[in-house]
Amino acid sequence: MSLLPGDWSWTLDGWIVLAGMLCAVAAALLGNFLVLRRLSLLGDAVSHAILPGLAAAFFLSDSRSSWPMFAGAVVVGVITAVFTEWIRSVGRVDEGASMGVVFTSLFALGLVLIVRAADHVDLDPSCVLYGAIELTPLDVISLGDWQIPRAVITLAGVAAVNGLFVLCFFKELAITSFDPALATTQGFSAKWMHYLLMVLVAITAVASFESVGNILVVAMFIVPPATAYLLTDRLPVMIWLSLLVAVMAAVFGHLGALVVPRWFGFGSTTTAGMMAVTAGILLGLAVLFAPRHGVLLNLARRWSMSWRILNDDLLAMLYRIEERGSVTRGSLQSLAELLLAERWSVRAALLWLQFRRQVTRRGETYHLTSQGLARAEQLVRTHRLWEHYLVTEVGMDTDRIHEQAERFEHFTSRRLHARLSDATRDPAIDPHGSPIPLPAEAARDPRASDHAG
């Protein structure tokens, strides 16, 4: 069964998807370094601020020829970057404020000029803003026996230049993104690398205007790299992931533009807009499910940690209750009060410990089984060893050590536990006068304990 719509045509839809993919890849390649430099807004600013350059090119050439457009965009793109840096350094304001001043001023000037230019040349302002990627297959250039859309050739060239730029200057881009001062000490200018990046951002934006529009190119500068940033902490992997996200947004965006509106009784919708929406959906999924930074997975990890700590605290509390002989305090209500926890959470934890055969219930009170006792002894041993260490090695007062040891006991690995035992020389009594349980090996084999003694 085909996943493509019944009216899918590779002659038309294939070129549309390819144009979207090339635009997304070209923008995402540069967008990675905009995100790392905390200059995501600069891609948006340059994309809007080059409008005066486009209008000036129209005035001078009376046409929409590519070269005047590129020249005007490059000039204004560099001016945007230079003015942003100048206002930030001279005016002593942050990067966001300087970008806001330059972006709004040049964009307003561009809107005035572009309306004036529209009276003299064939210029469609909505095409600049929203694009006409659906019309990509209609404007073709003959290359031998091939009829290739002009936008595809242009965007392929821009994507190739951006890819070559990132490949050749990867080291310089990485260093200037993370530590501009180090870049200067190694003999290359972070400022010139910044300006070169801005020039390519401007070229990418203007190459994408006519085919995919301003909205999509701005989205692709930011959203795929931001998505990849959530998924990895390695720059090469981040770049590849951003390209994958960009391609997925282009492919599924066009499919969504054809299929989703039909669910609501409409024919289709704008492909560029749906590509941007798809990129946003992918970002939302990364925000929720990213391995290290995902909201839901972090919540799950915190819940799992809280659950494990509550189970450990219950075992340790039952051990102390039985150690003191006050077994009547092993009721649900008493345990909830001692642990300052909700009854329902303590009840759930006790049920889980019963299922694991570490706790048994006798009437209204709970008691440790042999398995639960072994686990509880090691928890209490770790706690009391930490208390001994904090008093003898750190010099803390005995009335301040319980809470610190309570935190440490849940995160002490076997290796750290062994080092803690060696550092404290296996004391028998903690600073409060309570006996410290034997190590697990000694508890299982009394002869090992006698031999150690």
Secondary structure, DSSP 8 states (H G I E B T S, - for coil): --SS-TT--IIIIIHHHHHHHHHHHHHHHHHHHHHHTT-HHHHHHHHHHTHHHHHHHHHHHSS--HHHHHHHHHHHHHHHHHHHHHHHHHTT--HHHHHHHHHHHHHHHHHHHHHHHHTTS---HHHHHH--GGGGGGSEEEETTEEEEHHHHHHHHHHHHHHHHHHHTHHHHHHHHH-HHHHHHTTS-HHHHHHHHHHHHHHHHHHHHHHHHHHHHHHHHHHHHHHHHHH-S-HHHHHHHHHHHHHHHHHHHHHHHHHHHHHTT-----HHHHHHHHHHHHHHHHHHH-TTT-HHHHHHHHHHHHHHHHHHHHHHHHHHHHHHT-GGGGBHHHHHHHHT--HHHHHHHHHHHHHTTSEEEETTEEEE-HHHHHHHHHHHHHHHHHHHHIIIII---GGGHHHHHHHHHTT--HHHHHHHHHHHT--SB-TTS-B----HHHHH-HHHHHHH-
